[in-house]
Amino acid sequence: MTTRVSDVPEGSALVSLGEIKELAEVGRPTVSNWRRRFAKDVLESAGDRRVPFPGPVAGSDSKPLFDAEEVASWLDLRPIPDAEPDEDDTVPTYGDRFRSGLRLRGLVALRHELESANLLIVDALAVCAMAGEAGDWYREVVPQQLLEDAEKADPRVAHAVRELIEELGSPGAAADTVLGLAERLESDLTMDTTPIAVADLISALVGPSGVLSAGPGQPSVINLCAGTGELLFARDDIGGRGDIVAVEPDPLRRKLLLYRLFAHHRTAVDICACPEELDTLRPWEQREFDLDPERPWGMSSADLVLADPPYASGERELEEDGPLGWALEAVDRLKPAGRGLVVVPSWALSRPRGMMPTQNVRMREELLNRDVVAAIVQLPRRIHPFRTGAEHALLVLRGEAAPEERGSVLLVDADRIARRVGRQWTKYVAEVLDTGRSPVDEEASPFPVSATGPRAESLLDGRSVLPAHRLAAKEEGLDHFSATLDARREAAVALPRLKEWIGDLGVARRQPDARVTHRKVSEHLKAGQLRLLAGHRIREEDIGDAGLPVVGREEMLGALPIGRRRIALEDLARYPQAVVTERGDVFLLTEHGIRAHVDDAGGCVLLTPVQGLRIAAYRNYLAGKVRPEELWMRPQPLAQLLAAPRNQQRSSGSLVRRVSVRDMDLPELAADEVIELEAILSETDRQRAQVRRQMEALDNLARRLAAGVADGDLALRRRPAST
């Protein structure tokens, strides 16, 4: 695929500007900008000693061709912005990216000439496997399927792969490079590939170097849903012969995994099509010289069981072979002192039990009841490059729990950890799992499986078990008493006319023996103290400027005033499930934070994703049927307490971060505290509205003055000072 011309040294590869763009993975304007800004004559005229962009060596003025090695050398001087350093602390450059793309240009070009990308990958890995197992010389030790695939491989693919093996130095490296090319080849293999960060985390949790090495003294390993071997090859020490078995149901991935192992000279790893084969004694499939092919062999359990099932959001929730089915399979395959590491989609852990528990919920509760879950690690958002809308979690499973660990699960929010420590999160999470704690409470904490008291929280209460939904703590390093005094002082300075009222606000530290307990909103809903109002989907053509106000995302974000959009009663009649709000209801928008608003008048219709909460006893309170001291909560305190930072931390979701209303918690306050908090918040809200009206009046005055002067109708003059 290399273009050659007579006036260029033999062996030089030529590339066009478009190919430079593609191979360096930048935009065409970037390449044009490089060539213009770093042209030799431009740099010389400015006295700039930087290296100029290489000049064309062939082609024409309309399509110049450049020496690929000269371009790569120049791109070596340009680090990739925001790229993370390699293991040796060197920063990747555009030259590295360009050389990698140039090396594989021939294979990528063949993609459009073959039947499919997967056929090209099979042909390429078959060539690598034959080279790894010396199949050209010892064909009797090579499986028949591999011989057939190698013989059928497209000659152009075989030639390109042999050149790649020679350039990289080993068939294994070439096989890994071809698999890494799946995205550029537009292969669907990438959809289920374990992300590098997850493989690195599991590798760190597995233990010290050599733990995946087979042989005497090494733990046995079963890799369920092995794919193309991402978890097995996360470490480069799976060599030797012994107790390593991979299970992969998909025939294509099973074949690619076998060929990849052959390319790495790792032929002692056995591969099964389903977990049931682990229980069946069978002859060795690998034909090594020191193994008796007639000796029955099998491995039904192991010291370490790994699994990353290929599931997207919402799949198989009602079926027995869902994501948590693989977790149960892993537990059943563990030896008493073994350890399991299983990746599952977050929805498998967050769906509530409901009135009719799904199969997924039943399996989740079985895992918890059996006390085999040692830890739940909520992985960072967008960790899967090809499933940006799905979140994942890692289950750390155990064969038998130590006495001090029974009845408890360590919850770890790796998403929060990653936002704090950056790319070192995998190392930090491994340390947290090792020590069982984190210096930041909301990042990791043990949580009871069963309730320890009549109102205590537990993981078996039917709600989400995701760490982000369970872990909550006070704001780290914040003295609320001092911060509130500072806020009161600043308000008094900014609003001198309210100085007396602000000064009368009594603030004191709560006594240690008067500790406040918290209850989830779901508990209040279950007890009938609160009612959840769902937002509804209403067609845009049914929304106008007359009728009942509608409250949607725009109103909650302040983009539109409440009352601008309305729906007529006759149009609302087409939505029988829509609920009209009452005075005192609290509107909630829980996307990318929590925004709360109290409905002072009632008569509004909520648009999804806005939700509402209604204090069940508030209507009777307004009617005089409930005494003030009997009302457990009031609208203003409810809105502000729900939007407190401890609830803001509970967000989850890869694309849109949302907080589950049911998972928010509220402090249990005495009636007199609720009354006092309501009075203060209502007064601050009234003062805020008054200040807002004053600002709007000043803004309107400024606009009118500017408009009149701009149109030439107004002349401004200062009134003479009175004597």
N, C-alpha and C positions, 0 to 999 in steps of 0.2 A: 504493500500500500504506500510505499515511499516513492515520492517523485524525484527523479534525478535529471540533471542537465549536464551538458558537457563541460561548462566552465565552472562547475562546483566540485570541490574535492569528493572523491569516491566515498560513498557511505554516508554522506550528509543528507539529512532529511529536511525537506522544505515545507514550510507552512505558510498559509495565507493569513491575512488579518482576521478573517472570519474563524479560521481554525485556532488562532491564538486566543480569540474570545472564548471559544468553546472549551479548549483544553485548559485554560486558566480559570474557567468558570466565572467570567466577568461579563459586563455588557459591552457591546460594540463601541459605545461612546467612550468607555474607559480606555480601550485600546487606542482609539483615535487620539484621545487626549494625551496618552503616554507618548505616542509617536510625535505629536505636535510640540508638546512642552519640552520634551527631552531630545529634540532633533539636534544634531551635531552643530549646525550653524547657529542655532538659537543659543545653545550653551556657550559657544565660543564668543559670540558677540556680547554676552553678559558677563564674561569672565568666570563662568561657572565651571568648576572642575569635576562635576559629577559625570558619571559614565553615561554617554548618549545612548539612545535607543538604537538597536542594530539597524543598519541600512539594508535595503533589499539586495539580494544577490542574483535574482532571476525574475522571470515573469515579465509583466508589462506595467506601464504607468497606471492602467486601470485595475490591474490585479497583480500587485507586487508579491513576490515570494521571498521568505526570509529563512535564514539558516536556523533550524530548530535549536541547536545547541547554543548558538549565540543568544537567541531569545531566552532560553532557559537560564543562562548565566546572568543575563540582565535582570530577569524576574527574581533571581535569588537575592537581589538587593532590596526587594520589596516584601516585607512581612505582611501576612494576612491580618487585617484589622480584627481585633477582638478574638483572635484565635488563642486557644489555650496552649501553653508550652507542652512539648513532648516530655517523655519520661526523663530525658537527659537535659531538660530545661531549655531546649532550643525552640525558638518560635518558628512555626511553619511559615514558609514563604510561598508566593505565587509560583516560584520556580519548582518547588516540590510538587505542587498541584499540576503544573504544566507537564512535568516529566511523567507523572503517573498517568495522565490522560494520553500523552503521546505514546507511551508504552502499550496502551490498550486500544489505540485507535483502530488497528486492524481488526480486532475481534468485534468491536462495536459496529464497524462497517459491514461485517458479515451478517449481523443480525437481520438486516433487511433482505438478505439473499437466501436465508434458510426459512424453514417452516415456522419456527417459533424460537423465542429466547430460551425457553427451557431445553429445547433440543440442542442448541448451541452449548449451553452449560453442561449438559450430560456428555456431549462429545468431548468438551474440553477437560472435564474431570476424569473421563475414562482414559484419556491420554496421560494425564497426571498420575492416575492410579497405576497404569502400566509402567510408567517410568519409576514410580516409587517402589513397586514390588519387583522390579527387574523382570517384568513379564515378557519382555522381548527375548530373554534367555531362558527363563524357567516358567514356561507356559503351563506346566502341569500343576503349579501351585496357585494358579489364578482361577477364580470362579468363571464358569462358562458364560454367564451374563456379561461379565466385564470383557471377556474376549470378544464377544459378539459386538458390544457397543464400541470397543476400540477399533475393530475392523470396519464397522459401518461409519465411523466418524468422518466428517467431511475433510478431505485432504487439506483444504485451506485452513480449517480450524486446527488440525493436527500440526501443521507447519507453524502457525502463529503461536500455539501453546508451547511447542518445543523451543522456539526462540525465547519465549517468556521464561521457561524453566532455566535455560542457559543464562539469561540475564539476571534472574533472581537467585540462582544458585541451588534451588531445590524444588522438587515436584510439589512438596507441601506448601511452600510459599506461593507457588503458581496457582495451586488449587484455591487457597484462601483469597488470592487476588481476583480470581475469576468469580468466586461467590460474592465478593465485595462489589463486583461489577453489575450485579443483578438489577440494581435500580436504573443504571444507564441503559441496560438492555431491555428495560420495561418488562421485567419478569415479575409475576405475582408472588415469587418466593419471598420478596422483601416484606410482604404484609404480615407474615408471622415470624419474622426473624427477631430473636431476643435482642433488645437494645444493648449496646455496648456497656452502658452504665449499669444496667441490671446484672449483666454477666460479671462485671467487675465487682459489684457488691456481693454477689453470691460467691465469687472466688475468694473475696476477703473473709467471708463468714465461714467458708469451708475449713480454713485453718492455715497453718504454716506450709511452706513449699513442700511438695511431695505428697500431700494428702490424697491427691487424685492419682498418684502413681499406683499401679497394680502390683501385686506381688506379696510375698511374706511380710507380715507386720503392717501392711497398709489397709486402711478401711475399704470394705467393699462398697461399690457404687451402683445404683440403678438410676438411670436418667429417663424418666417418663416423658413422652412428647419431646423427643430429643431434637426434632427438626433436622437441621444440617450440622448440628454439633456445637452450637454457640456456647453452651454451658460447659461441655466437655473440653472445648478448646480455649476456654477463658484462661486456662493455665496451659503452659506448654510441657507439662510433665505427666501426661497420661500414658507414657510409654510403659514397657514391661508387659508381662503376661499375667493374667489373673482375673480378679473379680470386678470387672466393669461390664455392665450390660446396658444397652440403649434400647428403648422401646419407641418406635415411630410408626403410627398407623398408616401414614400416607406413603404409597409405593414410590413416588418420585423422590421425596425427601429421604426415604430409607435408602434408596439407591445412591443418592448424592452423598449421604453420610458415609456409606460403605466405601465409596470411591475416595472420599476425602481422607478417611482413615488409612486406606491403602497408600495414598500419596504421601502420608506422613509416616509410613512404615509401622502403623499401629493396627496390626491385623488381629490382635488378641482380644479386641473389644467385640463382644457378641452383640448382635442386633436382632430384635424381635419385632413382630408386626403388631402384637397386642399384649397386654399385661398377663393374660391367661397363659401365654407360652412360658412365662417365668416359672410356672408350677409344673411344667412338663419336662421330664428327663429326656434328653435328645442328644444325638451325636454332635461333636464339634463341627461347626460349619467352616472354621478357618483351617486351612490345610498347611499347618506348620510342621516342620520336620520332627519336632520332639513331642508331638501330641498324637495320642491314639485316637483316630477318627471313630473307632467303634466304642469308645468309653462314654457311657451316658453322662450327661452333665446338665445341671440346672441350678438356678439361684432364685429362690422365692422371696428372700429378704436380704436386706443390706444394712450396713452401718450408716449410709448416706443415701437419701433419695431426693432427686431433683426433678422439677417439672415446671414447664412454662407452657400451659395449654393455649392453643390458638383460638382465643375467644374475643369477640368484640362486645360492645355494650348491649345488654338486653338479650343475648342469645341463651337459649336452653334454660331459662329460669324455671320452667315447669317440668324439666326432664331430669331423670336420675343421672344421666351422664353429663351434667353441667360442670362448670369449673370446680365447684367444691367436691364433686365426685372424684376428681383427680387428687384432691387433698386427702379424702378418705382412703383412696387407693394407696397414696404415699404412706399414710399412717399404718395401714395393714401390711405394708412391705418393710416397715422399720423393725430392726432388732431392738430389744429392750432398752439398750443404751444409745440407740441410733438417733439421727437428726434428719429432719426433712425440711426442704426449702421449696415452696410452691408459689408461683406467681399467679394471682387471680385478678380479674377485673374488680374495681372498687364496688360496682353495683351489687356484686355477690355478697358484700359485707354491709351494705347500707340500706338494702330494702327492708322495711319494717315487716313484722309478722302479720299484722292484719287479722281479720276475722277468720280467713281461710288460709292458713300457712301454705306457701308454695313448697315444692320439693327443695328449692334452694335454701329456704329458711330452715327446713327440717334438717338438712345436712349441716348447716352452720351450727345449729343448736346441738346436733350430735357431736360435732367436733369439740364444742365447749363442754358438754356434759361428760365426755370421755376424758377431759383434762389433758388433751394432747396438744393444745395450742400454747406454745411458750411465748410467742410474741406476734404482734401484728404490726407490720411496717408499712405505713402509707407512703408510697413512692412519690417523688416530685412530679408535678404536673408536666404534661407534654413530654414525658420521658420516651414515649414511642413515636419515632419520627413519621410513621405512616398511619398512626391512629391518633391524630391530634385531639379528637373529641372524647377520648376514653382515658380514664385514670386507672391505675393499677396499684395493687398492694402485694406485699410479700408475707406469706405465712411461714413462720418458723415453728416447726412441729417437733414433738419429742415422743420417744417410745414410752418412757416412764418418767413422771415428774419427780424431782427430788422433794423430800418432805417440806422444805422451806418454800418451794415454788408451787405447791399444790393449791388449787383454787384461785390462782391469780394468773393474769396475762399481762405481759409488758406491752403497752401501746407506745408506738414510736411514730411521730409525725416527721418523716424525712423531708417532706415538702417544706416545712418550716425550717428545718435544719439546713437544707440546701440554700434557702434564701438568706440565711445568716452566715454560713461558712463558705458558700460557693462550691467550686468544683471538688473540694476535699470532703464532700458530704458522705461519700461511700466509706471512707476511713473513719469518719466521725460516727456514723451509724454503727459500724462494726464495734467501735469502742463502747457505745451506749449499750448494745446488746450483750457485750462481754461483762460490763460492770452493773447493768441493770438500772442505770439512772442517767440523767442529764442535768447539768447545772441550771437549765431552764425548764421549769415545771411543765409548761404547756408543750414541750417538745417530746417528752417521754415520761411515763409514769406507770407503775403497776396498777392494775384495775381488777377488782374482784369479779369472779365468774358468777357467783351466786350472791344473792342479797344477804348482808350480814345483820340487817335490822329491818324493822317494819317499813321504813321509808328510805332505806339505803339503795344506792345505784348498783346495778350489776349488768354484766354483758348478756344475761339471759332474760332481760326484761322486754325483749321483742323489738327493740329499737336498733338503729345503726350501731355497729361496733367499730366504725372507722375512727382512728385516733383524733382527727380534726373535729369530729362530732362529740367526742367524749372528754377530751382534755381541755381544761379551762383553768386559768390562774389569774391572780392579780397582775396588773401591769408591772413588769420587771423593773426594779430599781426606783419605784415611784412612791414617795410619801404623800398619800392622799391628803392628809391634814395640812401639810405645808403648801402643797399645790393649790388647795382650795383657798387658803388664806391669801396666797399671792393673787389668785383670780379675783377674790373679793376686793383686794386693794386696788388692782388695776381697773376694775369696774367702777369703783368709787372715784378714781381720778378721771376716768373718761366720761363719767356721768355725774357731775357735781350736784345736780338737782336731786339725784337719788341717793346722795351720800348717807342721809339719815336712815333710809330704808335698808340700804345695803349694810350699814353698820349694825343694824338690829338683827341681822341674820346670825343665829347662834350656831357655831360649828365646834364640835368637840370630838376627841378621839373616843372610839368605842372601847369599852373595857374588855380586856382579854376573856373574862368569864361570860361575856354576853356575845358569844360568837354567833354570826348569822349563818343559817343554813339556806341551801338553795334547792329549788324544785324545778324540774323541767316543765316547759310549756305543755308537753304531752301529758304530764300528770294532771295539770290543771284542766286540760281538755277532757281527759278521762273522768275526772271528778265532776265535770259539769260546771266548773267555775268560769271557764272561758269557752267561747265558740269560735271556730275557725271559719272565716268567710273566704271562699275561693274566688279568684278573678275569673272572668269569662272572656271568650273570644267573640267579639262583635264585629260584623262586617263594616268596613270603612264607609260604605254608602249609607249605612243606617245611623251614622253619627253626623249631627248637624249643629245648629246653634240654638235650638229650642228644646225644652223638656228638662229631664233630670241631668245634673252634671255627671260626667264620666271621669274617672280618675285612673290614669294609666301611667306608664313609665315616664312620659313627658312631663306630666303634672308633678310627679314625685321628685324628678330631677330639677324642677324649676324652669324648664324650658317653656312651659305653658302655664298660665294661671288656672287654678281650679275654677271651673265654670265656663271656660272658653269653649270647651267641647261638651255637647249634650246629646241626649237621645230622647226622642219623643216617646210618650207612653204607648202609643199604638205600635211603634217599632220594637219597643222593649217587650211587648207581649209575645213576640216571636222567639223570645229566649226565656222559657219558663224556669230554667235553673238559675237565672240571674237573681241575686239578692240585693235589695235596696238597703243601704246602710242606715243606722240610727245614730242619734246624737251620742257622743262618747265612744264610738267605734274608733279603733286605731288602724290606720292604713300602713302597710309594710311593703317596702321594696327591698329584697335581700340579694340583689345582684351587685357584685363588687363592693361589698359593704352593706350596711343596714341603714335605711332611711325610714323614719317613722313620722306620722302626721296624725293628729287628733281631729276627728270630724266634729266640729262644734255645732253643726245644725242637722246633720243627717240628710237622707234623701239622695245619696250618691250611688252610682253603679261602678263597680270595680272591673277594670280591664286587666287580663293576665299580662304580665306576671305579678301584678300587684295583688296582695292578699290583705285580709283584715282579721282583727281579733275583737271580739265583743265580750265585755264583762257581763256575765249572765244576770247578775243582780242589779246592774246599773239602771235598767229601765224602771224597776220597782223603787229604786232609791230616788229617781227623779219624780216618781209619782207619790213619794212620801210614805211608801209602804215598808221601807227599810231604813233603820236609823243609821246616821253617819258612822257610828262606831262599829256597826255590823258589816260595813262594806270592806271586804278584804283588800281591794285594790281599786285605784281610780285611773281615769284615762291618761292624764299627763304623766304621772309616775310610770304607768305601764309603758308608754311610748319611749320615755327616756331610758328606762332600765333595760328594755329590749335592745336599744341601740348602744348599750355600754360596750367598751372595748372587749370585755371578756366574751361577749357573744360575737363580736366582729371576727374573732379568731377562728370561728368554727366553719369557715367557708371551705368548699371543695368544688371540684369541677375543673376540667382542663381549659375549655374555651371561655366559659362564663363562670366566674367564681360565685357560688350561691351559698347562702346559709339556710339550713333547714329550720323552719319556724318551730317545729316540734322539739328540736334539739337545743333551742335556746333555754336559758334558765333565768329564774327570777329569785331574788332574795325574799325570805319570809320576814316581813316587817310587822310591827305592832300597829294597830289601827291609828293610834295618835301620830306615829311616824308617817304613815301614809297621808293623813290629813294635812300635816305640816308640809310634807314634800309637795303635795298637790297645790297648797296655797302659794308656796314659793315659786313653783314652776309656772303656775297660772299667771302670777304677777310678772315674772320675767317674760313670759310670752306676750302679755299685754304691753309691757314697756318696749319689747322688740317690735311689735306691730306699730307702736306710736313713732319710734325712731325711723322705721321703714317708711311710714307716711311722710315724715319730714324730709327724708332723703329723696323720695319720689317728687315732692313738691319743689325742692331745690333743682332736681334734674329737669323738671318740666319748665321751670323759670329759665334755666340756662338754655334749653332748646328753643324756647320762644324768642328770647333775646337774639340768639344767634341767627334764627331763621329770618326775623325781621330785618336785622342789619344786612344779612346776605342778600335779601331781595330789594334792598334800598328803601324800605318803608319806614325804618326807625332811625332816629338820630339820638344818641345817648349823650347826656350832659349831667354833670354832677350838680346837685343842688347847693346853693351857697350856704355856708355854715351860718347858723343863727347866732346873733350877737346878744 
